[in-house]
Amino acid sequence: MASPPDTSKTIKLERYNSYLRRVNSTKLLNASSKLLFRATLLVALVLIFFFTINYPPLSDHMGGGAHHVHTTHNFLSSAFYGGGVGGTAWEKQVRHSSTPKRPNGMSVLVTGAAGFVGTHCSLALKKRGDGVLGLDNFNSYYDPSLKRARQALLKRHEVFVVEGDLNDEPLLTKLFDVVPFTHILHLAAQAGVRYAMQNPQSYVSSNIAGFVNLLEVAKRANPQPSIVWASSSSVYGLNTENPFSELHRTDQPASLYAATKKAGEEIAHTYNHIYGLALTGLRFFTVYGPWGRPDMAYFFFTKDILQGKPIDVYKTVDDKEVARDFTYIDDVVKGCLGALDTAEKSTGSGGKKKGPAQLRIYNLGNTSPVPVGKLVSILEGLLGTKAKKHVIKMPRNGDVPYTHANVSLAYKDFGYKPTTDLASGLRKFVKWYVSYYGIETRVKREMDINKKISHQTEESG
Ligand SMILES: O=C(O)[C@H]1O[C@H](OP(=O)(O)OP(=O)(O)OC[C@H]2O[C@@H](n3ccc(=O)[nH]c3=O)[C@H](O)[C@@H]2O)[C@H](O)[C@@H](O)[C@H]1O
């Protein structure tokens, strides 16, 4: 009979293994709780750091009453502007810029201040002693360096431009917490008729959502500001009556751009009706001039002609010339200031309407349409260069064949009277263009070099 196996060794081994397991699990527990503690500490530190940077300005936005909620977008964007938004130095700049220097002067928030019309209007307002605060998101729809150069020009005239987006509600609320603006000149928008086919959402975001956001903040402000804002001649769309009057149809837009501007006019009606905001929409007709927009035809024609590149000149499907009521910037600025000066006070307060408020729409055009072919020949004369013209049928891209403004309403209400014809206005534009892009300097430098070379050749000969 086989003797039973000696189990004493196995039992000892098992006891030893179980001891080791207990020791290891305690070590593991200690190690993992240490790890957990360290991770919690790290997260807490990161959170403390993040909130210390952002919380004070954002809580200031609330103005004591938490009437809005931070979305992730707003929180992050405000953190992004961080480098000082809401800080004492920032508030000082905001106040200084928006304080009027004349008795009964306005305090105007100009949106799109680093844009073409925004820059000119801000300078004109500042020059006559009004307080101006700019807001601009410096997007890259066209060369942002031009917007930065306009910002530098504004800075030289003590206009501070806050970098921020219309859709950033806490930022807008903060601005109204710091300054009791009497007026808003709302010029920020996604512009351009043809680009709307490439990037439709940008039109909805700026011209509709952004506008509504601004109106939401304005309706709550105390006092409510009066608002003058940029609509567009494009709202006339397929209208065939001429010249365009404010009483004509505007329910047939030819582009999404036009549709968003028309939507803006309807939205303005709603905020006027419900909240007593005084609102004036200005229908601009193809505004041009120094510091203009590089996406507009007169601007890129100038560039292309100087570079010897071909340009597309549109004609209508039935072979007619396309024409525009090109309006010079100084005339439009006078119109904007006239509209601001005659804007009545909003009647609501704290989001409640107290009585009927002013609601207006005006054409700001030149009353004298010019065919695009004529625009090109004026530029050729001014630039001393023949254009390589490609006359083609207008692509189906939202363009309209013709615009012509009747401005009698703006004349009656605030004496609007355009005085600059296209040739004189383009002369001023070309003068600015060659100086801004250093073309004069280059030409002069080339001439100097040529002179030097011929001088040296003469000497050596
Ligand atoms: O009043 C407005 O509400 C709008 O004005 C402006 O739109 P438009 O009047 O279309 O100006 P702009 O593009 O300079 O084309 C000028 C002319 O050149 C023709 N054109 C254009 C491009 C081209 O390659 N060839 C050409 O012949 C073209 O057919 C047109 O006849 C603003 O951009 C817009 O933001 C809005 O404010």
The ligand as a Tripos MOL2 file, in Angstrom:
@<TRIPOS>MOLECULE
LIG
   37    39     1     0     0
SMALL
NO_CHARGES

@<TRIPOS>ATOM
      1 O1        -25.0120   97.1160  -52.6050 O.co2     1 LIG1
      2 C1        -24.9480   96.0980  -51.9680 C.2       1 LIG1
      3 O2        -25.7920   95.7880  -51.1850 O.co2     1 LIG1
      4 C2        -23.8300   95.1390  -52.1710 C.3       1 LIG1
      5 O3        -22.7640   95.8310  -52.8370 O.3       1 LIG1
      6 C3        -21.6920   95.0120  -53.1910 C.3       1 LIG1
      7 O4        -22.1200   94.0040  -54.0870 O.3       1 LIG1
      8 P1        -22.0060   94.2700  -55.6310 P.3       1 LIG1
      9 O5        -22.8330   95.4200  -56.0270 O.co2     1 LIG1
     10 O6        -22.2670   92.9720  -56.3080 O.co2     1 LIG1
     11 O7        -20.4860   94.7290  -55.7440 O.3       1 LIG1
     12 P2        -19.2130   94.0600  -56.4490 P.3       1 LIG1
     13 O8        -19.0500   92.6690  -56.0270 O.co2     1 LIG1
     14 O9        -18.0940   94.9910  -56.2640 O.co2     1 LIG1
     15 O10       -19.6410   94.0680  -57.9870 O.3       1 LIG1
     16 C4        -19.8170   95.3070  -58.6780 C.3       1 LIG1
     17 C5        -20.2060   95.0440  -60.0920 C.3       1 LIG1
     18 O11       -19.1550   94.3780  -60.7720 O.3       1 LIG1
     19 C6        -19.6450   93.2140  -61.4180 C.3       1 LIG1
     20 N1        -18.5770   92.2200  -61.4410 N.ar      1 LIG1
     21 C7        -18.2040   91.6230  -60.3020 C.ar      1 LIG1
     22 C8        -17.1760   90.7040  -60.2880 C.ar      1 LIG1
     23 C9        -16.5340   90.3880  -61.5050 C.ar      1 LIG1
     24 O12       -15.6080   89.5630  -61.5670 O.2       1 LIG1
     25 N2        -16.9430   91.0130  -62.6240 N.ar      1 LIG1
     26 C10       -17.9550   91.9270  -62.6460 C.ar      1 LIG1
     27 O13       -18.2910   92.4670  -63.6830 O.2       1 LIG1
     28 C11       -20.8760   92.8170  -60.6420 C.3       1 LIG1
     29 O14       -21.7810   92.1250  -61.4730 O.3       1 LIG1
     30 C12       -21.4150   94.1520  -60.2110 C.3       1 LIG1
     31 O15       -22.2560   94.6770  -61.2050 O.3       1 LIG1
     32 C13       -21.1010   94.4010  -51.9420 C.3       1 LIG1
     33 O16       -20.0400   93.5170  -52.2930 O.3       1 LIG1
     34 C14       -22.1130   93.6690  -51.1230 C.3       1 LIG1
     35 O17       -21.5230   93.2580  -49.9200 O.3       1 LIG1
     36 C15       -23.3450   94.5110  -50.8800 C.3       1 LIG1
     37 O18       -23.0810   95.4600  -49.8980 O.3       1 LIG1
@<TRIPOS>BOND
     1     1     2 2
     2     2     3 1
     3     2     4 1
     4     4     5 1
     5     4    36 1
     6     5     6 1
     7     6     7 1
     8     6    32 1
     9     7     8 1
    10     8     9 2
    11     8    10 1
    12     8    11 1
    13    11    12 1
    14    12    13 2
    15    12    14 1
    16    12    15 1
    17    15    16 1
    18    16    17 1
    19    17    18 1
    20    17    30 1
    21    18    19 1
    22    19    20 1
    23    19    28 1
    24    20    21 ar
    25    20    26 ar
    26    21    22 ar
    27    22    23 ar
    28    23    24 2
    29    23    25 ar
    30    25    26 ar
    31    26    27 2
    32    28    29 1
    33    28    30 1
    34    30    31 1
    35    32    33 1
    36    32    34 1
    37    34    35 1
    38    34    36 1
    39    36    37 1
@<TRIPOS>SUBSTRUCTURE
     1 LIG1         1 GROUP 0 **** ****
